[in-house]
Amino acid sequence: MSEKLKQIISKQHKTDESINHSEDIVQLVGFIIGDEEFAVPILAIQEIIKPFPWTRVPQVPKYIVGVFNIRGAVIPLIDLRLKFGLSPKKHNEDTRFIVMRHGDDIAGFVIDRLTMAIRIKKSRIGPAPETANGDDTVIDGVGKQEDRIITILKVNKLLERDF
């Protein structure tokens, strides 16, 4: 084994040990809807893709923009701006579709802009605001970082079929 490879492996082991001994870390993917930043657990995301054509479906709520085919599976496409009560926005170069999965439930969500992968300590995540408490809310908690607050969403609630 080369000396460089040994150094990399040694460094990785040290990093793994420090992570294991540190506080529990939650890994999230952040995105923007309107003026707010939201996040979902990274393991709930199947993929993130640039927008492509979809098929409209009649007699569904306005936030269901249609369905699209991804690798042979036809899945609903939900515009989170409309679901959250914001006005519609024309897609641009920052717009993305995030395909999320929870168990057997899967859907694509239109977001305004992807931000970044976020690693945050569990101790830095507070409960949902009192106005959003209860089982029906899509808010799982609020992550606090030095320069911002991130609303963490419940993927199972986003994927819940209410149409």
Phi and psi in radians as a Rosetta constraint file:
Dihedral C 1 N 2 CA 2 C 2 CIRCULARHARMONIC -1.207 0.35
Dihedral N 2 CA 2 C 2 N 3 CIRCULARHARMONIC 2.745 0.35
Dihedral C 2 N 3 CA 3 C 3 CIRCULARHARMONIC -1.112 0.35
Dihedral N 3 CA 3 C 3 N 4 CIRCULARHARMONIC -0.679 0.35
Dihedral C 3 N 4 CA 4 C 4 CIRCULARHARMONIC -1.095 0.35
Dihedral N 4 CA 4 C 4 N 5 CIRCULARHARMONIC -0.763 0.35
Dihedral C 4 N 5 CA 5 C 5 CIRCULARHARMONIC -1.111 0.35
Dihedral N 5 CA 5 C 5 N 6 CIRCULARHARMONIC -0.710 0.35
Dihedral C 5 N 6 CA 6 C 6 CIRCULARHARMONIC -1.066 0.35
Dihedral N 6 CA 6 C 6 N 7 CIRCULARHARMONIC -0.719 0.35
Dihedral C 6 N 7 CA 7 C 7 CIRCULARHARMONIC -1.117 0.35
Dihedral N 7 CA 7 C 7 N 8 CIRCULARHARMONIC -0.731 0.35
Dihedral C 7 N 8 CA 8 C 8 CIRCULARHARMONIC -1.121 0.35
Dihedral N 8 CA 8 C 8 N 9 CIRCULARHARMONIC -0.797 0.35
Dihedral C 8 N 9 CA 9 C 9 CIRCULARHARMONIC -1.115 0.35
Dihedral N 9 CA 9 C 9 N 10 CIRCULARHARMONIC -0.745 0.35
Dihedral C 9 N 10 CA 10 C 10 CIRCULARHARMONIC -1.072 0.35
Dihedral N 10 CA 10 C 10 N 11 CIRCULARHARMONIC -0.774 0.35
Dihedral C 10 N 11 CA 11 C 11 CIRCULARHARMONIC -1.099 0.35
Dihedral N 11 CA 11 C 11 N 12 CIRCULARHARMONIC -0.702 0.35
Dihedral C 11 N 12 CA 12 C 12 CIRCULARHARMONIC -1.109 0.35
Dihedral N 12 CA 12 C 12 N 13 CIRCULARHARMONIC -0.747 0.35
Dihedral C 12 N 13 CA 13 C 13 CIRCULARHARMONIC -1.082 0.35
Dihedral N 13 CA 13 C 13 N 14 CIRCULARHARMONIC -0.723 0.35
Dihedral C 13 N 14 CA 14 C 14 CIRCULARHARMONIC -1.124 0.35
Dihedral N 14 CA 14 C 14 N 15 CIRCULARHARMONIC -0.729 0.35
Dihedral C 14 N 15 CA 15 C 15 CIRCULARHARMONIC -1.100 0.35
Dihedral N 15 CA 15 C 15 N 16 CIRCULARHARMONIC -0.803 0.35
Dihedral C 15 N 16 CA 16 C 16 CIRCULARHARMONIC -1.035 0.35
Dihedral N 16 CA 16 C 16 N 17 CIRCULARHARMONIC -0.741 0.35
Dihedral C 16 N 17 CA 17 C 17 CIRCULARHARMONIC -1.129 0.35
Dihedral N 17 CA 17 C 17 N 18 CIRCULARHARMONIC -0.714 0.35
Dihedral C 17 N 18 CA 18 C 18 CIRCULARHARMONIC -1.195 0.35
Dihedral N 18 CA 18 C 18 N 19 CIRCULARHARMONIC -0.603 0.35
Dihedral C 18 N 19 CA 19 C 19 CIRCULARHARMONIC -1.203 0.35
Dihedral N 19 CA 19 C 19 N 20 CIRCULARHARMONIC -0.751 0.35
Dihedral C 19 N 20 CA 20 C 20 CIRCULARHARMONIC -1.113 0.35
Dihedral N 20 CA 20 C 20 N 21 CIRCULARHARMONIC -0.583 0.35
Dihedral C 20 N 21 CA 21 C 21 CIRCULARHARMONIC -1.547 0.35
Dihedral N 21 CA 21 C 21 N 22 CIRCULARHARMONIC -0.213 0.35
Dihedral C 21 N 22 CA 22 C 22 CIRCULARHARMONIC -1.474 0.35
Dihedral N 22 CA 22 C 22 N 23 CIRCULARHARMONIC 3.085 0.35
Dihedral C 22 N 23 CA 23 C 23 CIRCULARHARMONIC -1.094 0.35
Dihedral N 23 CA 23 C 23 N 24 CIRCULARHARMONIC 2.737 0.35
Dihedral C 23 N 24 CA 24 C 24 CIRCULARHARMONIC -1.027 0.35
Dihedral N 24 CA 24 C 24 N 25 CIRCULARHARMONIC 2.350 0.35
Dihedral C 24 N 25 CA 25 C 25 CIRCULARHARMONIC -1.945 0.35
Dihedral N 25 CA 25 C 25 N 26 CIRCULARHARMONIC 2.387 0.35
Dihedral C 25 N 26 CA 26 C 26 CIRCULARHARMONIC -1.842 0.35
Dihedral N 26 CA 26 C 26 N 27 CIRCULARHARMONIC 2.289 0.35
Dihedral C 26 N 27 CA 27 C 27 CIRCULARHARMONIC -1.813 0.35
Dihedral N 27 CA 27 C 27 N 28 CIRCULARHARMONIC 2.207 0.35
Dihedral C 27 N 28 CA 28 C 28 CIRCULARHARMONIC -2.281 0.35
Dihedral N 28 CA 28 C 28 N 29 CIRCULARHARMONIC 2.862 0.35
Dihedral C 28 N 29 CA 29 C 29 CIRCULARHARMONIC -2.054 0.35
Dihedral N 29 CA 29 C 29 N 30 CIRCULARHARMONIC 2.191 0.35
Dihedral C 29 N 30 CA 30 C 30 CIRCULARHARMONIC -1.663 0.35
Dihedral N 30 CA 30 C 30 N 31 CIRCULARHARMONIC 2.610 0.35
Dihedral C 30 N 31 CA 31 C 31 CIRCULARHARMONIC -2.695 0.35
Dihedral N 31 CA 31 C 31 N 32 CIRCULARHARMONIC 2.803 0.35
Dihedral C 31 N 32 CA 32 C 32 CIRCULARHARMONIC -1.870 0.35
Dihedral N 32 CA 32 C 32 N 33 CIRCULARHARMONIC 2.348 0.35
Dihedral C 32 N 33 CA 33 C 33 CIRCULARHARMONIC -2.240 0.35
Dihedral N 33 CA 33 C 33 N 34 CIRCULARHARMONIC 2.043 0.35
Dihedral C 33 N 34 CA 34 C 34 CIRCULARHARMONIC 1.133 0.35
Dihedral N 34 CA 34 C 34 N 35 CIRCULARHARMONIC -2.138 0.35
Dihedral C 34 N 35 CA 35 C 35 CIRCULARHARMONIC -1.852 0.35
Dihedral N 35 CA 35 C 35 N 36 CIRCULARHARMONIC 0.091 0.35
Dihedral C 35 N 36 CA 36 C 36 CIRCULARHARMONIC -1.918 0.35
Dihedral N 36 CA 36 C 36 N 37 CIRCULARHARMONIC 2.603 0.35
Dihedral C 36 N 37 CA 37 C 37 CIRCULARHARMONIC -1.781 0.35
Dihedral N 37 CA 37 C 37 N 38 CIRCULARHARMONIC 2.305 0.35
Dihedral C 37 N 38 CA 38 C 38 CIRCULARHARMONIC -2.143 0.35
Dihedral N 38 CA 38 C 38 N 39 CIRCULARHARMONIC 2.915 0.35
Dihedral C 38 N 39 CA 39 C 39 CIRCULARHARMONIC -2.639 0.35
Dihedral N 39 CA 39 C 39 N 40 CIRCULARHARMONIC 2.693 0.35
Dihedral C 39 N 40 CA 40 C 40 CIRCULARHARMONIC -2.343 0.35
Dihedral N 40 CA 40 C 40 N 41 CIRCULARHARMONIC 2.713 0.35
Dihedral C 40 N 41 CA 41 C 41 CIRCULARHARMONIC -1.008 0.35
Dihedral N 41 CA 41 C 41 N 42 CIRCULARHARMONIC 2.388 0.35
Dihedral C 41 N 42 CA 42 C 42 CIRCULARHARMONIC -1.074 0.35
Dihedral N 42 CA 42 C 42 N 43 CIRCULARHARMONIC -0.547 0.35
Dihedral C 42 N 43 CA 43 C 43 CIRCULARHARMONIC -1.256 0.35
Dihedral N 43 CA 43 C 43 N 44 CIRCULARHARMONIC -0.266 0.35
Dihedral C 43 N 44 CA 44 C 44 CIRCULARHARMONIC -1.442 0.35
Dihedral N 44 CA 44 C 44 N 45 CIRCULARHARMONIC -0.194 0.35
Dihedral C 44 N 45 CA 45 C 45 CIRCULARHARMONIC -1.602 0.35
Dihedral N 45 CA 45 C 45 N 46 CIRCULARHARMONIC 2.158 0.35
Dihedral C 45 N 46 CA 46 C 46 CIRCULARHARMONIC -1.458 0.35
Dihedral N 46 CA 46 C 46 N 47 CIRCULARHARMONIC -0.771 0.35
Dihedral C 46 N 47 CA 47 C 47 CIRCULARHARMONIC -2.919 0.35
Dihedral N 47 CA 47 C 47 N 48 CIRCULARHARMONIC 2.859 0.35
Dihedral C 47 N 48 CA 48 C 48 CIRCULARHARMONIC -2.206 0.35
Dihedral N 48 CA 48 C 48 N 49 CIRCULARHARMONIC 2.172 0.35
Dihedral C 48 N 49 CA 49 C 49 CIRCULARHARMONIC -2.337 0.35
Dihedral N 49 CA 49 C 49 N 50 CIRCULARHARMONIC 2.762 0.35
Dihedral C 49 N 50 CA 50 C 50 CIRCULARHARMONIC -1.282 0.35
Dihedral N 50 CA 50 C 50 N 51 CIRCULARHARMONIC 2.613 0.35
Dihedral C 50 N 51 CA 51 C 51 CIRCULARHARMONIC -1.032 0.35
Dihedral N 51 CA 51 C 51 N 52 CIRCULARHARMONIC 2.532 0.35
Dihedral C 51 N 52 CA 52 C 52 CIRCULARHARMONIC -2.523 0.35
Dihedral N 52 CA 52 C 52 N 53 CIRCULARHARMONIC 2.980 0.35
Dihedral C 52 N 53 CA 53 C 53 CIRCULARHARMONIC -1.029 0.35
Dihedral N 53 CA 53 C 53 N 54 CIRCULARHARMONIC 2.546 0.35
Dihedral C 53 N 54 CA 54 C 54 CIRCULARHARMONIC -2.335 0.35
Dihedral N 54 CA 54 C 54 N 55 CIRCULARHARMONIC 2.986 0.35
Dihedral C 54 N 55 CA 55 C 55 CIRCULARHARMONIC -1.921 0.35
Dihedral N 55 CA 55 C 55 N 56 CIRCULARHARMONIC 2.252 0.35
Dihedral C 55 N 56 CA 56 C 56 CIRCULARHARMONIC -1.231 0.35
Dihedral N 56 CA 56 C 56 N 57 CIRCULARHARMONIC 2.632 0.35
Dihedral C 56 N 57 CA 57 C 57 CIRCULARHARMONIC -2.201 0.35
Dihedral N 57 CA 57 C 57 N 58 CIRCULARHARMONIC 2.255 0.35
Dihedral C 57 N 58 CA 58 C 58 CIRCULARHARMONIC -1.328 0.35
Dihedral N 58 CA 58 C 58 N 59 CIRCULARHARMONIC 2.768 0.35
Dihedral C 58 N 59 CA 59 C 59 CIRCULARHARMONIC 1.005 0.35
Dihedral N 59 CA 59 C 59 N 60 CIRCULARHARMONIC 0.772 0.35
Dihedral C 59 N 60 CA 60 C 60 CIRCULARHARMONIC -2.185 0.35
Dihedral N 60 CA 60 C 60 N 61 CIRCULARHARMONIC 2.815 0.35
Dihedral C 60 N 61 CA 61 C 61 CIRCULARHARMONIC -0.984 0.35
Dihedral N 61 CA 61 C 61 N 62 CIRCULARHARMONIC 2.721 0.35
Dihedral C 61 N 62 CA 62 C 62 CIRCULARHARMONIC -1.058 0.35
Dihedral N 62 CA 62 C 62 N 63 CIRCULARHARMONIC -0.499 0.35
Dihedral C 62 N 63 CA 63 C 63 CIRCULARHARMONIC -1.315 0.35
Dihedral N 63 CA 63 C 63 N 64 CIRCULARHARMONIC -0.221 0.35
Dihedral C 63 N 64 CA 64 C 64 CIRCULARHARMONIC -1.528 0.35
Dihedral N 64 CA 64 C 64 N 65 CIRCULARHARMONIC 1.824 0.35
Dihedral C 64 N 65 CA 65 C 65 CIRCULARHARMONIC -1.418 0.35
Dihedral N 65 CA 65 C 65 N 66 CIRCULARHARMONIC -0.297 0.35
Dihedral C 65 N 66 CA 66 C 66 CIRCULARHARMONIC 2.701 0.35
Dihedral N 66 CA 66 C 66 N 67 CIRCULARHARMONIC -2.711 0.35
Dihedral C 66 N 67 CA 67 C 67 CIRCULARHARMONIC -2.295 0.35
Dihedral N 67 CA 67 C 67 N 68 CIRCULARHARMONIC 2.744 0.35
Dihedral C 67 N 68 CA 68 C 68 CIRCULARHARMONIC -2.483 0.35
Dihedral N 68 CA 68 C 68 N 69 CIRCULARHARMONIC 2.797 0.35
Dihedral C 68 N 69 CA 69 C 69 CIRCULARHARMONIC -1.821 0.35
Dihedral N 69 CA 69 C 69 N 70 CIRCULARHARMONIC 2.159 0.35
Dihedral C 69 N 70 CA 70 C 70 CIRCULARHARMONIC -2.293 0.35
Dihedral N 70 CA 70 C 70 N 71 CIRCULARHARMONIC 1.950 0.35
Dihedral C 70 N 71 CA 71 C 71 CIRCULARHARMONIC 0.929 0.35
Dihedral N 71 CA 71 C 71 N 72 CIRCULARHARMONIC 0.738 0.35
Dihedral C 71 N 72 CA 72 C 72 CIRCULARHARMONIC 1.531 0.35
Dihedral N 72 CA 72 C 72 N 73 CIRCULARHARMONIC -0.137 0.35
Dihedral C 72 N 73 CA 73 C 73 CIRCULARHARMONIC -1.771 0.35
Dihedral N 73 CA 73 C 73 N 74 CIRCULARHARMONIC 2.270 0.35
Dihedral C 73 N 74 CA 74 C 74 CIRCULARHARMONIC -1.663 0.35
Dihedral N 74 CA 74 C 74 N 75 CIRCULARHARMONIC 2.074 0.35
Dihedral C 74 N 75 CA 75 C 75 CIRCULARHARMONIC -2.224 0.35
Dihedral N 75 CA 75 C 75 N 76 CIRCULARHARMONIC 2.647 0.35
Dihedral C 75 N 76 CA 76 C 76 CIRCULARHARMONIC -1.245 0.35
Dihedral N 76 CA 76 C 76 N 77 CIRCULARHARMONIC 2.640 0.35
Dihedral C 76 N 77 CA 77 C 77 CIRCULARHARMONIC -2.043 0.35
Dihedral N 77 CA 77 C 77 N 78 CIRCULARHARMONIC 2.068 0.35
Dihedral C 77 N 78 CA 78 C 78 CIRCULARHARMONIC -1.975 0.35
Dihedral N 78 CA 78 C 78 N 79 CIRCULARHARMONIC 2.229 0.35
Dihedral C 78 N 79 CA 79 C 79 CIRCULARHARMONIC -1.530 0.35
Dihedral N 79 CA 79 C 79 N 80 CIRCULARHARMONIC 1.946 0.35
Dihedral C 79 N 80 CA 80 C 80 CIRCULARHARMONIC -1.174 0.35
Dihedral N 80 CA 80 C 80 N 81 CIRCULARHARMONIC -0.449 0.35
Dihedral C 80 N 81 CA 81 C 81 CIRCULARHARMONIC -1.055 0.35
Dihedral N 81 CA 81 C 81 N 82 CIRCULARHARMONIC -0.836 0.35
Dihedral C 81 N 82 CA 82 C 82 CIRCULARHARMONIC -1.225 0.35
Dihedral N 82 CA 82 C 82 N 83 CIRCULARHARMONIC -0.686 0.35
Dihedral C 82 N 83 CA 83 C 83 CIRCULARHARMONIC -1.098 0.35
Dihedral N 83 CA 83 C 83 N 84 CIRCULARHARMONIC -0.589 0.35
Dihedral C 83 N 84 CA 84 C 84 CIRCULARHARMONIC -1.580 0.35
Dihedral N 84 CA 84 C 84 N 85 CIRCULARHARMONIC 0.155 0.35
Dihedral C 84 N 85 CA 85 C 85 CIRCULARHARMONIC 1.423 0.35
Dihedral N 85 CA 85 C 85 N 86 CIRCULARHARMONIC 0.316 0.35
Dihedral C 85 N 86 CA 86 C 86 CIRCULARHARMONIC -1.640 0.35
Dihedral N 86 CA 86 C 86 N 87 CIRCULARHARMONIC 2.866 0.35
Dihedral C 86 N 87 CA 87 C 87 CIRCULARHARMONIC -1.296 0.35
Dihedral N 87 CA 87 C 87 N 88 CIRCULARHARMONIC 2.637 0.35
Dihedral C 87 N 88 CA 88 C 88 CIRCULARHARMONIC -1.125 0.35
Dihedral N 88 CA 88 C 88 N 89 CIRCULARHARMONIC 2.732 0.35
Dihedral C 88 N 89 CA 89 C 89 CIRCULARHARMONIC -2.402 0.35
Dihedral N 89 CA 89 C 89 N 90 CIRCULARHARMONIC 2.396 0.35
Dihedral C 89 N 90 CA 90 C 90 CIRCULARHARMONIC -1.151 0.35
Dihedral N 90 CA 90 C 90 N 91 CIRCULARHARMONIC 2.425 0.35
Dihedral C 90 N 91 CA 91 C 91 CIRCULARHARMONIC -1.137 0.35
Dihedral N 91 CA 91 C 91 N 92 CIRCULARHARMONIC 2.527 0.35
Dihedral C 91 N 92 CA 92 C 92 CIRCULARHARMONIC -2.342 0.35
Dihedral N 92 CA 92 C 92 N 93 CIRCULARHARMONIC -2.905 0.35
Dihedral C 92 N 93 CA 93 C 93 CIRCULARHARMONIC -1.206 0.35
Dihedral N 93 CA 93 C 93 N 94 CIRCULARHARMONIC -0.294 0.35
Dihedral C 93 N 94 CA 94 C 94 CIRCULARHARMONIC -1.576 0.35
Dihedral N 94 CA 94 C 94 N 95 CIRCULARHARMONIC -0.318 0.35
Dihedral C 94 N 95 CA 95 C 95 CIRCULARHARMONIC -1.080 0.35
Dihedral N 95 CA 95 C 95 N 96 CIRCULARHARMONIC 2.430 0.35
Dihedral C 95 N 96 CA 96 C 96 CIRCULARHARMONIC -2.410 0.35
Dihedral N 96 CA 96 C 96 N 97 CIRCULARHARMONIC 2.744 0.35
Dihedral C 96 N 97 CA 97 C 97 CIRCULARHARMONIC -1.821 0.35
Dihedral N 97 CA 97 C 97 N 98 CIRCULARHARMONIC 2.219 0.35
Dihedral C 97 N 98 CA 98 C 98 CIRCULARHARMONIC -1.886 0.35
Dihedral N 98 CA 98 C 98 N 99 CIRCULARHARMONIC 2.099 0.35
Dihedral C 98 N 99 CA 99 C 99 CIRCULARHARMONIC -1.634 0.35
Dihedral N 99 CA 99 C 99 N 100 CIRCULARHARMONIC 2.084 0.35
Dihedral C 99 N 100 CA 100 C 100 CIRCULARHARMONIC -2.022 0.35
Dihedral N 100 CA 100 C 100 N 101 CIRCULARHARMONIC 2.642 0.35
Dihedral C 100 N 101 CA 101 C 101 CIRCULARHARMONIC -2.376 0.35
Dihedral N 101 CA 101 C 101 N 102 CIRCULARHARMONIC 2.452 0.35
Dihedral C 101 N 102 CA 102 C 102 CIRCULARHARMONIC -2.484 0.35
Dihedral N 102 CA 102 C 102 N 103 CIRCULARHARMONIC 1.872 0.35
Dihedral C 102 N 103 CA 103 C 103 CIRCULARHARMONIC 1.118 0.35
Dihedral N 103 CA 103 C 103 N 104 CIRCULARHARMONIC -2.199 0.35
Dihedral C 103 N 104 CA 104 C 104 CIRCULARHARMONIC -1.567 0.35
Dihedral N 104 CA 104 C 104 N 105 CIRCULARHARMONIC -0.148 0.35
Dihedral C 104 N 105 CA 105 C 105 CIRCULARHARMONIC -1.443 0.35
Dihedral N 105 CA 105 C 105 N 106 CIRCULARHARMONIC 2.375 0.35
Dihedral C 105 N 106 CA 106 C 106 CIRCULARHARMONIC -2.550 0.35
Dihedral N 106 CA 106 C 106 N 107 CIRCULARHARMONIC 2.495 0.35
Dihedral C 106 N 107 CA 107 C 107 CIRCULARHARMONIC -2.785 0.35
Dihedral N 107 CA 107 C 107 N 108 CIRCULARHARMONIC 2.793 0.35
Dihedral C 107 N 108 CA 108 C 108 CIRCULARHARMONIC -1.808 0.35
Dihedral N 108 CA 108 C 108 N 109 CIRCULARHARMONIC 2.503 0.35
Dihedral C 108 N 109 CA 109 C 109 CIRCULARHARMONIC -2.202 0.35
Dihedral N 109 CA 109 C 109 N 110 CIRCULARHARMONIC 2.337 0.35
Dihedral C 109 N 110 CA 110 C 110 CIRCULARHARMONIC -1.498 0.35
Dihedral N 110 CA 110 C 110 N 111 CIRCULARHARMONIC 2.188 0.35
Dihedral C 110 N 111 CA 111 C 111 CIRCULARHARMONIC -2.117 0.35
Dihedral N 111 CA 111 C 111 N 112 CIRCULARHARMONIC 2.721 0.35
Dihedral C 111 N 112 CA 112 C 112 CIRCULARHARMONIC -1.261 0.35
Dihedral N 112 CA 112 C 112 N 113 CIRCULARHARMONIC -0.752 0.35
Dihedral C 112 N 113 CA 113 C 113 CIRCULARHARMONIC -2.822 0.35
Dihedral N 113 CA 113 C 113 N 114 CIRCULARHARMONIC 2.445 0.35
Dihedral C 113 N 114 CA 114 C 114 CIRCULARHARMONIC -1.444 0.35
Dihedral N 114 CA 114 C 114 N 115 CIRCULARHARMONIC 2.454 0.35
Dihedral C 114 N 115 CA 115 C 115 CIRCULARHARMONIC -1.818 0.35
Dihedral N 115 CA 115 C 115 N 116 CIRCULARHARMONIC -1.396 0.35
Dihedral C 115 N 116 CA 116 C 116 CIRCULARHARMONIC -2.839 0.35
Dihedral N 116 CA 116 C 116 N 117 CIRCULARHARMONIC 2.940 0.35
Dihedral C 116 N 117 CA 117 C 117 CIRCULARHARMONIC -1.336 0.35
Dihedral N 117 CA 117 C 117 N 118 CIRCULARHARMONIC 2.384 0.35
Dihedral C 117 N 118 CA 118 C 118 CIRCULARHARMONIC -2.146 0.35
Dihedral N 118 CA 118 C 118 N 119 CIRCULARHARMONIC 2.297 0.35
Dihedral C 118 N 119 CA 119 C 119 CIRCULARHARMONIC -1.995 0.35
Dihedral N 119 CA 119 C 119 N 120 CIRCULARHARMONIC 2.118 0.35
Dihedral C 119 N 120 CA 120 C 120 CIRCULARHARMONIC -2.409 0.35
Dihedral N 120 CA 120 C 120 N 121 CIRCULARHARMONIC 2.442 0.35
Dihedral C 120 N 121 CA 121 C 121 CIRCULARHARMONIC -1.204 0.35
Dihedral N 121 CA 121 C 121 N 122 CIRCULARHARMONIC 2.494 0.35
Dihedral C 121 N 122 CA 122 C 122 CIRCULARHARMONIC -1.008 0.35
Dihedral N 122 CA 122 C 122 N 123 CIRCULARHARMONIC -0.572 0.35
Dihedral C 122 N 123 CA 123 C 123 CIRCULARHARMONIC -1.164 0.35
Dihedral N 123 CA 123 C 123 N 124 CIRCULARHARMONIC -0.312 0.35
Dihedral C 123 N 124 CA 124 C 124 CIRCULARHARMONIC -1.624 0.35
Dihedral N 124 CA 124 C 124 N 125 CIRCULARHARMONIC 0.102 0.35
Dihedral C 124 N 125 CA 125 C 125 CIRCULARHARMONIC -1.898 0.35
Dihedral N 125 CA 125 C 125 N 126 CIRCULARHARMONIC 2.095 0.35
Dihedral C 125 N 126 CA 126 C 126 CIRCULARHARMONIC -1.703 0.35
Dihedral N 126 CA 126 C 126 N 127 CIRCULARHARMONIC 2.976 0.35
Dihedral C 126 N 127 CA 127 C 127 CIRCULARHARMONIC -1.225 0.35
Dihedral N 127 CA 127 C 127 N 128 CIRCULARHARMONIC 2.909 0.35
Dihedral C 127 N 128 CA 128 C 128 CIRCULARHARMONIC -1.079 0.35
Dihedral N 128 CA 128 C 128 N 129 CIRCULARHARMONIC 2.616 0.35
Dihedral C 128 N 129 CA 129 C 129 CIRCULARHARMONIC -0.989 0.35
Dihedral N 129 CA 129 C 129 N 130 CIRCULARHARMONIC 2.651 0.35
Dihedral C 129 N 130 CA 130 C 130 CIRCULARHARMONIC -0.989 0.35
Dihedral N 130 CA 130 C 130 N 131 CIRCULARHARMONIC -0.569 0.35
Dihedral C 130 N 131 CA 131 C 131 CIRCULARHARMONIC -1.194 0.35
Dihedral N 131 CA 131 C 131 N 132 CIRCULARHARMONIC -0.310 0.35
Dihedral C 131 N 132 CA 132 C 132 CIRCULARHARMONIC -1.967 0.35
Dihedral N 132 CA 132 C 132 N 133 CIRCULARHARMONIC 0.170 0.35
Dihedral C 132 N 133 CA 133 C 133 CIRCULARHARMONIC -1.183 0.35
Dihedral N 133 CA 133 C 133 N 134 CIRCULARHARMONIC 2.774 0.35
Dihedral C 133 N 134 CA 134 C 134 CIRCULARHARMONIC 2.034 0.35
Dihedral N 134 CA 134 C 134 N 135 CIRCULARHARMONIC 2.961 0.35
Dihedral C 134 N 135 CA 135 C 135 CIRCULARHARMONIC -1.327 0.35
Dihedral N 135 CA 135 C 135 N 136 CIRCULARHARMONIC -0.331 0.35
Dihedral C 135 N 136 CA 136 C 136 CIRCULARHARMONIC -1.477 0.35
Dihedral N 136 CA 136 C 136 N 137 CIRCULARHARMONIC -0.209 0.35
Dihedral C 136 N 137 CA 137 C 137 CIRCULARHARMONIC -1.312 0.35
Dihedral N 137 CA 137 C 137 N 138 CIRCULARHARMONIC 2.619 0.35
Dihedral C 137 N 138 CA 138 C 138 CIRCULARHARMONIC -1.561 0.35
Dihedral N 138 CA 138 C 138 N 139 CIRCULARHARMONIC -0.071 0.35
Dihedral C 138 N 139 CA 139 C 139 CIRCULARHARMONIC -1.562 0.35
Dihedral N 139 CA 139 C 139 N 140 CIRCULARHARMONIC 2.138 0.35
Dihedral C 139 N 140 CA 140 C 140 CIRCULARHARMONIC -1.572 0.35
Dihedral N 140 CA 140 C 140 N 141 CIRCULARHARMONIC -0.585 0.35
Dihedral C 140 N 141 CA 141 C 141 CIRCULARHARMONIC 3.101 0.35
Dihedral N 141 CA 141 C 141 N 142 CIRCULARHARMONIC -3.105 0.35
Dihedral C 141 N 142 CA 142 C 142 CIRCULARHARMONIC -2.224 0.35
Dihedral N 142 CA 142 C 142 N 143 CIRCULARHARMONIC 2.073 0.35
Dihedral C 142 N 143 CA 143 C 143 CIRCULARHARMONIC -1.566 0.35
Dihedral N 143 CA 143 C 143 N 144 CIRCULARHARMONIC 2.347 0.35
Dihedral C 143 N 144 CA 144 C 144 CIRCULARHARMONIC -1.951 0.35
Dihedral N 144 CA 144 C 144 N 145 CIRCULARHARMONIC 2.147 0.35
Dihedral C 144 N 145 CA 145 C 145 CIRCULARHARMONIC -2.100 0.35
Dihedral N 145 CA 145 C 145 N 146 CIRCULARHARMONIC 2.981 0.35
Dihedral C 145 N 146 CA 146 C 146 CIRCULARHARMONIC -0.905 0.35
Dihedral N 146 CA 146 C 146 N 147 CIRCULARHARMONIC -0.795 0.35
Dihedral C 146 N 147 CA 147 C 147 CIRCULARHARMONIC -1.911 0.35
Dihedral N 147 CA 147 C 147 N 148 CIRCULARHARMONIC 0.024 0.35
Dihedral C 147 N 148 CA 148 C 148 CIRCULARHARMONIC -2.823 0.35
Dihedral N 148 CA 148 C 148 N 149 CIRCULARHARMONIC 2.904 0.35
Dihedral C 148 N 149 CA 149 C 149 CIRCULARHARMONIC -2.069 0.35
Dihedral N 149 CA 149 C 149 N 150 CIRCULARHARMONIC 2.354 0.35
Dihedral C 149 N 150 CA 150 C 150 CIRCULARHARMONIC -2.117 0.35
Dihedral N 150 CA 150 C 150 N 151 CIRCULARHARMONIC 2.211 0.35
Dihedral C 150 N 151 CA 151 C 151 CIRCULARHARMONIC -1.463 0.35
Dihedral N 151 CA 151 C 151 N 152 CIRCULARHARMONIC 2.109 0.35
Dihedral C 151 N 152 CA 152 C 152 CIRCULARHARMONIC -1.667 0.35
Dihedral N 152 CA 152 C 152 N 153 CIRCULARHARMONIC 2.219 0.35
Dihedral C 152 N 153 CA 153 C 153 CIRCULARHARMONIC -1.729 0.35
Dihedral N 153 CA 153 C 153 N 154 CIRCULARHARMONIC 2.662 0.35
Dihedral C 153 N 154 CA 154 C 154 CIRCULARHARMONIC -1.524 0.35
Dihedral N 154 CA 154 C 154 N 155 CIRCULARHARMONIC 2.009 0.35
Dihedral C 154 N 155 CA 155 C 155 CIRCULARHARMONIC -1.111 0.35
Dihedral N 155 CA 155 C 155 N 156 CIRCULARHARMONIC -0.704 0.35
Dihedral C 155 N 156 CA 156 C 156 CIRCULARHARMONIC -1.065 0.35
Dihedral N 156 CA 156 C 156 N 157 CIRCULARHARMONIC -0.599 0.35
Dihedral C 156 N 157 CA 157 C 157 CIRCULARHARMONIC -1.304 0.35
Dihedral N 157 CA 157 C 157 N 158 CIRCULARHARMONIC -0.645 0.35
Dihedral C 157 N 158 CA 158 C 158 CIRCULARHARMONIC -1.093 0.35
Dihedral N 158 CA 158 C 158 N 159 CIRCULARHARMONIC -0.629 0.35
Dihedral C 158 N 159 CA 159 C 159 CIRCULARHARMONIC -1.498 0.35
Dihedral N 159 CA 159 C 159 N 160 CIRCULARHARMONIC -0.146 0.35
Dihedral C 159 N 160 CA 160 C 160 CIRCULARHARMONIC -1.085 0.35
Dihedral N 160 CA 160 C 160 N 161 CIRCULARHARMONIC 2.298 0.35
Dihedral C 160 N 161 CA 161 C 161 CIRCULARHARMONIC -1.475 0.35
Dihedral N 161 CA 161 C 161 N 162 CIRCULARHARMONIC 1.894 0.35
Dihedral C 161 N 162 CA 162 C 162 CIRCULARHARMONIC -2.025 0.35
Dihedral N 162 CA 162 C 162 N 163 CIRCULARHARMONIC 0.527 0.35
